[in-house]
């Protein structure tokens, strides 16, 4: 975190965790889906499920899924805009267990090109967020850095090939986490970088052997 | 990222180098963010401009989304104009009260504010900074520098405790905002780095244990008036620190105590609207009214 997470963000009220953080979680879910949202089912956990109306959390999550920023004055109108754009958004309450942060949310998204993703994240205060699960893989990243998310076969060298492409493009890795379900099975990797990842690097990574899917997430 | 920062460590470094705490914090942030001092201060000035606009929105007497708050900043403004000789706390603090209420009301009406550190506590820093600026004529650059001090204090609190009402109660929101404002005020008034630390420790001690119990779950009652209270606490602590009064418990230990209190606090008192004022008979009547009203509205 940096000083502008504390003095800032500039945002539409009333709650940094329930409104601004919710917008950013929507932004991240949209980025991970990688295309415009056609249908969203949004599950609210803990404090999110109990106080979402009063904080405009539902409006904020919908605004985030439409790619708006936390200080966008259209946020109070997010449902109307979604309806006009033909985006279906519905809400439900869920229980993610006692260990989940009280301000947690799970998105089930379908995009306009029929891609899908399920993302879970939490709003951890002051507008800061953390993504904790993508498509059933436990992950941890904040959206504070540009990032790529790969789904690949767990094979020797699969990771090194990705980082070597980044290094030849002058992209420095800030943080990196790898997750796998079983040895040699499907694995997921989050690489957070200091520089944005350009199209050349992104496309090259997508063509690597063992790579099932690659998503690029801009800093939000 | 999860490393614990120490305010005492920064204070010691600043004192060793014989630096004003604001200058020390600016140098630290310039290195950390890899931006120029001018850029850092320019971004802080932008924050101050938005804060000023929030005050203006609030002083129009705007009503909140939930309808529980609104118009109180304007009431203090009128009282100040008509009965200046009747102020109990004096002109500076009465102005701080007015600004805190105005920004809190702008926030509750889905207006544009600066979360500093959070939206619920967004009235406190503008209240202290702008009311002091009026009497002492501080420039926007001096106020921007004070915001860097406030931000540095907030970063330490975030790393050792929390800035979220859901995780730490209102002490983590209004308490942190007040501590940040106190440190900023001490630095503005030429206090030493050590005095900045004392003001932070004293503020947090005086606000320890404050619960987050929003009526109907809205950032309205008691949040808006608590910002006025927090601004006053910040000024009380800053005054003590400038007078040379020291906290027996060192600042980092006070922050750690706040974290422990937050952890021990029942979930009903951490923004869930299940305890405290939220479940008072009148609080519940309002909650039922507001929820019934929202459910009857078709949101598409």
Interface residues (C-beta under 8 A of the other chain):
Chain A: X1 X2 X3 X4 X5 X6 X7 X8 X9 X10 X11 X12 X13 X14 X15 X16 X17 X19 X20 X46 X47 X50 X51 X53 X54 X55 X56 X58 X71 X73 X75 X76 X79 X80 X82 X83 X101 X102 X103 X124 X125 X126 X127 X142 X175
Chain B: X1 X29 X32 X33 X43 X44 X46 X47 X50 X64 X65 X66 X106 X107 X108 X109 X110 X111 X112 X113 X114 X115 X116 X117 X118 X119 X120 X122 X147 X148 X150 X151 X152 X154 X155 X158 X159 X162 X163 X164 X165 X166 X167 X172 X180 X214 X216 X217 X218 X219 X220 X267 X270 X271 X272 X273 X274 X290 X291 X294 X299 X300
